[in-house]
Amino acid sequence: MTNREEGRLRVRDQLYPGFLILKYLREGSPAHLCKHSPGYSHIPTCSSICPPQVLLAMYSIRCSRCLGLSMVPTAIVSILANVLLLFPGLDYRYICDSHVTPEAVWCTGIWISGFVVLVAVRGFATRYIREGRCLFRADMLCRIAYACVAGLAAFCCFLVNCNGLTNGPLCLHNGTEGQQWSRPLSKTEIEEKSYLYEPERWASACLEPLGVVMWNIILFSTIMTASGLQIAISAVQILHTLLGAICGPGSSKTKDVPA
């Protein structure tokens, strides 16, 4: 047998299990797939994995990919919102003069809820399925780890932006010593009512930048919403991947059929 023929047989053995799964999904007749496939009984997918487990594995991978792709828009929205926070009123002068709210300058919406989450999503959105029981479970555990990283990053971003929202924007206002740059809407006492419940204060609180209060409220709320969705998606990803690792291939006592 030549090297070319051996290569063709190797490719056939690698691709045929996927063909069996697709045929099962299309026809719904798993009992005859391996039985009437001479020459393929040595393939682990035919001999050692029962159809319900194959379906669960396929569902787990497909669901992971869908959840991962659904987190991409939230990361993009978070990045764009944080970029806009750096330019109140779409004016670059304030960031050059360090007159931007600190929580916006920290850019957690960009490098935490944005890039870190995108990297984590890349880990559990892949279509690749490892063959073998141990490798499959190891892959599921890696996906759980990626989801934990994404959820933790989103939670940190949520807390930082929540703090930025509750303390109000950094702006020019009339203080006790004349006009000064500070955060006039931040609470000085625990019992004090938050400015978020007093919309009548928003227009007169800051002289510059114009409309910065509403600007910060909308954008910080947008980042918090995106982070909240990322946390929820990560939690669903952890639960269903854990289910796939427990109930996936090799979870039941199946006997290998000799070739």
N, C-alpha and C positions, 0 to 999 in steps of 0.2 A: 504494500500500500504506500503510495507516494505521500509526500508531505502535504500536497494540495488536497488530496482526498481526506487525509486526517484532519486538516483544518476545516473542511466542509462538514465532516461529521461532528466536530467539536461545536461549530456554530449551530448545527441542527439540534444538538442536545441542549444547547443553551436557550434556543428560541422556542422549542416545542412545548415546554411547560406553559409559557405564556399563551401559545395557541390553544392549548387544552382549556385554560381558564376562560379565554374569550369564547370558545365553543360552548363551554358549560353555561356561561352567562347568556348566550344567545339561544341555545336550544333547550337548556334545562334538563339534560339527560346525562348526569354524571356517571351513571353506573357502567356505561359502555365505552367511556372515553379511553381508559387505559386498557380495558379488556380487548378492545378491537384495534389496538395500536401496536402491532408487532414491532419489536425492535426498540421500544421505548420504555419497557417495564423497569429498566435500571435507573430511570430518572427519578430523583427523590420526590418531585412534585406528583408523579403518578402513583408511586408505590407507598409513600409514607404519610401523605397529607390527605385527609378526608375532605370532600367538597365543602361542607359547612365551614371548616377551618380556612380553606382557601378563600371562600367568600368573605369571611371576617377579615382576613389579611388584606384582601383587595379593598374592602370597604375602609379599613383603617388607613391605608396609604392614600386612598382617594380623598377621604375626609380631611386628612392632614394637609394635603395639598390645597384643598378648597379653603380651609381655615387660614393657611399661610397666605394665600393670595388675597383673602379678604382683609388682611392686616396691612397690605401694601398701601391702599388708599388712605388709611388712617395715619400712617407714617408720613406720607406726602403732605397731607393736610396739616399735620403737626409742624413739619419743617417750614411750610409756607407761612403759617400763623406766627411762628417764632421770628422769622425774618421780618415780617411786617411790624412786630413789636419793637424791633431795633430802630425803626424809622417812624416815630410818631408823626402823624400828619403827612407821611411820605416825604419828610424833610431829613436830610443827612446831617444837618448842623448839630442836632442834639446828641447823636452818638459820638461825634467828633469832640464835643465839649463835655462828654461824660454826664449828660443829663438824661439818661435813660434808666428806667426802673431796673434795679439790680437783678431781679429774677429773670428779666428778659435778656440781660447781658450774659447771664450764665448759660443761655442757649440749651437748656435741657430738652426743649422741644426738637432741637436739631440733632444733637449728638446722642441723646438717650432714647427719646421716644421715636426718633427718626432712624439714624444709622444703626444703633445697637439693635433695635427691633428688626430692622431689615436683615441684618446679619443673622439673627436668631431665626427669622422666618425662612431664610435660605436653608437652614439646617433641617427643618421639618416639613418643607414643601417639596422636597425632591420626590421623584417617581421611582427611584431606585429601590428594589426589594432584594434583600440579601437572602440567598438560599441557605437552608439549614435552620434547625430549630433554635440553636444557641445564637447564631448570627442574627436571626430575625428578632429574637427578644433583645439582643444587644442594640440593634437598630432602633427598636421601640424605646428603650431606655434613653438612648441618645436624643431621640425626638422629645421625650419628656424633659430632659435637661435643657434643650434649646427653648422649649416652651416656658420653663421656669425662669430662664434668663430674660426672655421677652416680657413675662409678667412682672418680674421684679423691676426691670428698667421702666416699664410703663407706670408702675406704682410710685417709684421715686419721682418721675416726671410729674405725676399727678399732685404729689405733696408739694413740690416746689412751686408749681403754678398756682395751686390753691393758696399758698402763702402770698404770692404776688398779687392775687386777686383780692384777698381780704385786707391787705395793707394799703392798697391803693397805689396810684402812680406817683412817680417822682416828677414834680412840676414846679413852675414858678408861681408863687402865691404871696398874698399879703400876710406877713407874719407880725409878730410883736416888735421886731426890729426892722420893719420895712419889708420890701420885696426880697424873697429868698427862695432858694431851691431846696425843697424837702418833700416829705410825704404828708400833706395836711390831712388826709382822710384816714390815716392809720389810727387805730384805737390806742388811747393813752391809759385807759382803765378797762378792767375786765367787764365791768357792768355796762360800759358804754355801748350804745347801739351802733351796729355796723352801718357804714355809709351805703351799703348795698340795699338797705331797706329805706333809704331816704333819697329818692331820686331828685328831690328839689335842690340838693346840695351839689349835684354833679356839674351844673353849668357854671356856678359861681366859685367853685373850689379852686380852680387853676386858671391862671392868666395865660400861661404858655406851657406847652403847645396847645393849640386850640382843639377842643374836643378830645383831649387825651384820656379823660375818665372813661367815656364810652368806648374809645378805641381799645383801652386795656381790658375793659370788661368783656367785650366781644371776643377779642383774640385769646385772652387767658381762658375764657370759658370754652372756646373752640379746642384749645390744646387739652384741657381737662376732659372734654367729651371724647376726644380721640384716644387719650390715655385710658379712660374708663372702658371704652370698647376693646382696646388691646388687652386689658386685664381680663375682661370677660371671655374673649376669644382664647386667650392663653389657658384659662381655667378649663374651658371646654376641651381644648386640645390635650391637656394633661389627663383629664378623666377618660376620654375615649381612647387615647393611646395606651393608658394603663390597662384598660379593658382589653385592647388588642394584644398587649403583651401577655396578659393572664390567660385569655381564651383563644389565642391564636394557634398557629401550627405547633404541634407537640404538646398541647394542653391535655389531650385525652390519651389513653393508653391504646396506641395503634401498633399493629405488628407490621414489620416490613415484609413485603411480598418478595420472595427470592426471584431473581431473573431466570 
